[in-house]
Amino acid sequence: MQTKTYSDLYNLVQALSGVGSFTAEEKLNILQFVNRRAFEAYRTSPSWPRYLVIGEERTLGTDGLVPYAQTGLDTISDFQRIYRSQPFLRNSVLEYEFYVDSNGAHILNIVTTDSTSAFVNYQKELPTFTEESTDIPYEFFFYLAHAAYADFLRMDGQTDKAMTEEQVAGTYLALELEKIDLRSNNNTINQKFSTYVNRQSR
């Protein structure tokens, strides 16, 4: 997937501002604005392809727990769906009900002697960006630039200009969200159908 560098993002914010350079404090503020807005964009949808993992096998604890972190695998930010076997390979896959707490996802009504692993759909954690980052998501890039600039203007007391930039930023994010919605209407990754079968004890 396409990425941009933080340097590219910073340069765009600087170009939008029309100033030759920012102070060290302003640079730090812009980086904080970018990370705050990245988290905001990340949370607008559970289906960003970059952060979505489908049907990854995870080892179960003895009590049917799927922890957030396992060695060699991405850390889970949000659990979406959990299956008994690899999903989307066959027409019918048993799906587990579960609840989440600070330790991870607890699968309900599971016979752990029969199942030592489960297959999880989840959202990966959003990384914290730094001035050296080279992995700024392209789908967030223009939203982040205009939103961070809007925050900078608001901090500087230029609220009218900030509102204009906020609207521009919102348009960029809405365009990306529309792509996700169109894609979601054509697949069943996050669409769960509750049936008699998938509500039964396993």
ZABA-673387 format. One record per atom (N, C-alpha, C): x, y, z. Coordinates in steps of 0.2 Angstrom, whole numbers, plus 5000, padded with zeros to 4 digits. Example, Ala and Ser with C-alpha at 12.3 -4.5 7.8 and 13.67 -1.06 7.14 Angstrom:
# ZABA-673387
506649725039
506249785039
506649845039
506449895035
506849955036
506450005039
This chain:
# ZABA-673387
500449945000
500050005000
500450065000
500250114997
500650184996
500750215003
501350245004
501450285010
501850345008
501850395013
502250455012
502650465018
503150505018
503550515023
503250575028
503450575034
503250635038
503550695035
504150695032
504450755029
504050785024
503750735020
503250755015
502650795018
502350765023
501850795026
501950865030
502550865033
502750925036
502850985031
503150965025
503251015020
502551035017
502050995017
501451015014
501051065019
501151045026
500851095031
501251165030
501851155030
502251225029
502051265023
501951225017
501751265011
501051295012
500551255016
499951285017
499951345021
500451345026
500451405031
500751465027
501251455022
501551505019
502151535022
502351505028
502951525031
503551495029
504151525030
504751495028
504951445033
504851445039
505051395044
504651405050
504551345054
504251345060
504751345066
504551375072
505051365077
505051295080
505451275084
505551205087
504951185090
504651235094
503951225098
503451215093
503351245088
502851245083
502951175079
503551155078
503651085075
503351035079
503551035085
503250985090
502550985090
502251045090
501451055090
501151015084
501451035078
501251005072
501250925072
501850895075
501850825076
501350795080
501150835086
500650815090
499950815087
499850865083
499250875079
499150815074
499750805071
499650745066
499450685069
499850665075
499650605078
498950605081
498750655083
498050665086
497550655080
497650685075
497250675069
497250605066
497850575066
497950515063
497450465067
497450465074
497050425078
496350435076
496150505075
495450515074
495250485067
495650485062
495550455056
495450385056
495950355060
495950285061
495350255064
495050295069
494450275073
493850285069
493850315063
493250325060
492950265056
493350215055
493150155052
493550095055
493250035056
493649975058
493849935052
493749965046
493949935040
494449965035
494950005038
495450025034
495849965032
495949955025
496349895023
497049885026
497349945027
498049945030
498049915037
497549925040
497549895047
497149835049
496849815044
496349755044
496649695043
496649645048
496949575047
496349525047
496349485042
495749435042
495949365043
495649335048
495749265049
496449245051
496749285055
497449265057
497349215063
497749155062
497749105068
498049135074
497749125079
498049145086
497949085091
498449075095
498449025100
498049045106
497648995108
497149005113
497448995120
497349035125
497449015132
497048955134
497248925140
496848865143
496148885144
495948955145
495248975147
494949005141
495248985135
494849015129
495049085128
495549115130
495749185129
496149195123
496049245119
496449265114
496749335116
497449335118
497749395121
497849445115
497949505117
498049555112
498749545109
499249525112
499849515109
500149445109
500449425104
500749355104
501449365100
501949335102
502549335099
502549325091
502849375087
502949365080
502249395076
501749415080
501149435077
501049515079
500649545075
500449615076
500049615082
500049665086
499649675092
498949695090
498449665093
497749685091
497549745095
497249795091
496949855094
496249835095
495849815091
495149795091
494949725088
494649685092
494449625090
493749635086
493649605080
493049605076
492649545076
492949495074
492649425073
493149375075
492849315078
493349265079
492949195077
493349155073
493049095070
493449035073
493148975072
493448915074
493948885069
493848905063
494248885057
494348945052
494848935048
494948985043
494349015039
494149075040
493549105037
493649115029
493149125026
493149145019
493449095014
493549035016
493748985012
493248935010
492748935014
492148885013
491548925015
490948895013
490348935013
490148945021
490348895025
490048895032
490648885037
490748935041
491248925046
490948945053
491048905058
490748925064
491148985067
490749035070
490949095072
490849095080
491349115084
491249115091
490949185093
490549185099
490349245102
490949255107
491049315109
491549335114
491449395117
491849405123
491849475126
492549495127
492649555127
493349585128
493449625134
494049605137
494249645143
494949665143
495249685148
495949715147
496449655146
496249595146
496749535144
496649515137
496149525134
496049505127
495349485126
495149445121
494549415120
494349345123
493849345127
493649285130
493149245126
493249195123
492749155119
492249125123
491649125122
491049095126
490949025123
490748985128
490548915127
491048875122
491648885123
492148845119
492448785123
492548735120
492848675123
493548675121
493948705126
494648715125
495048655123
494848595125
495148535124
495148515116
494648545113
494548525106
494848585102
494948645104
495248695101
495848725104
496348725101
496948765104
497148825100
496748845095
496848905092
496148925089
496148995087
495549025084
495849075078
495349085074
495549135068
495249195069
495549255069
495349315072
495349365066
494849405065
494849465062
494949525067
495449565065
495549625070
495849685066
495849735070
496249795068
496849805071
497449815067
498049825070
498149885074
498649895078
498749955082
498950015077
498750075078
499050125074
499750145077
500250155073
500850175076
500850245077
501350265082
501450335083
501950365078
501750415075
502250445070
502750495073
503350495070
503850535072
504150575066
504550625067
504850665062
505250615057
505450555059
505850515055
505350465051
504750465052
504250415050
504250415042
504250355039
504150345032
503550305030
503050295035
502550255034
501850295035
501850355033
501150395034
500750365029
500150345031
499650315026
499450365020
499550345014
499350395009
498550415009
498150365012
497450375012
497350435017
497750445022
497650495027
498050555026
498450555021
498950605020
498650675019
498250685015
497950755014
497550775019
497150725022
496750745028
497150765034
497750735035
498150745041
498450815040
498650835033
499050895032
498550955033
497950955031
497451005032
497151005039
497050955042
496850945049
497350975054
497950955053
498450985057
498551055056
498551075050
498551155049
497951185052
497451155052
496851185055
496951195062
497251145065
497351145073
497851195074
498351205070
498951255070
498551325070
498151335065
497851405065
497351415071
497051365073
496651375079
497051395085
497651365086
498051375091
498351445091
498351475085
498651545083
498051595084
497451565085
496851615086
496551635079
496751595074
496451615067
495851565066
495351575070
494751525070
494351515063
494351575060
493951575053
494351535048
494951545048
495351505043
495451435045
495451425052
495451355054
494851315052
494251345052
493651315050
493651295043
493951345039
493951325032
494451265030
494951265034
495451205033
495151145036
494751145041
494351095044
493951055039
493551105035
493151075030
493451045024
494051075022
494451035017
494650975019
494950965025
495150905028
494550855029
494050875031
493450835031
493250805024
493350845019
493150815012
493650765010
494250775012
494750715010
494650655014
494450665020
494350605024
493650565022
493150605020
492550575018
492650545011
493050565007
493150525000
493450455002
493950455006
494250395008
493750345012
493350375016
492850335019
492250305014
492150345009
491650325004
491950265000
492550264999
492850204996
492750135000
492850145007
492750095011
492050065011
491550115011
490850095011
490650065005
490950084999
490750044993
491049974993
491649964996
491949904996
491549855001
491349885007
490949845012
490349825009
490049865005
489349845002
489449774998
490049764996
490149704991
490449644994
490549645001
490849585004
490549585011
490849525014
490549515021
491049505026
491649545025
492149545030
491849565037
491549615038
491249645044
490549635045
490149595041
489449585041
489349525044
489049525050
488949465054
488149445054
488049385052
487349365052
487149315058
486749335062
486649295068
486149245066
486349175067
485949125066
485849075072
485449025071
485348975077
486048935077
486348925072
486948885072
487548925076
487648985074
488249015077
488049045084
487449035086
487349045093
487448995098
487548935096
487548875100
488248865103
488248825108
488848805111
489248765107
489948765107
490348735102
490648665106
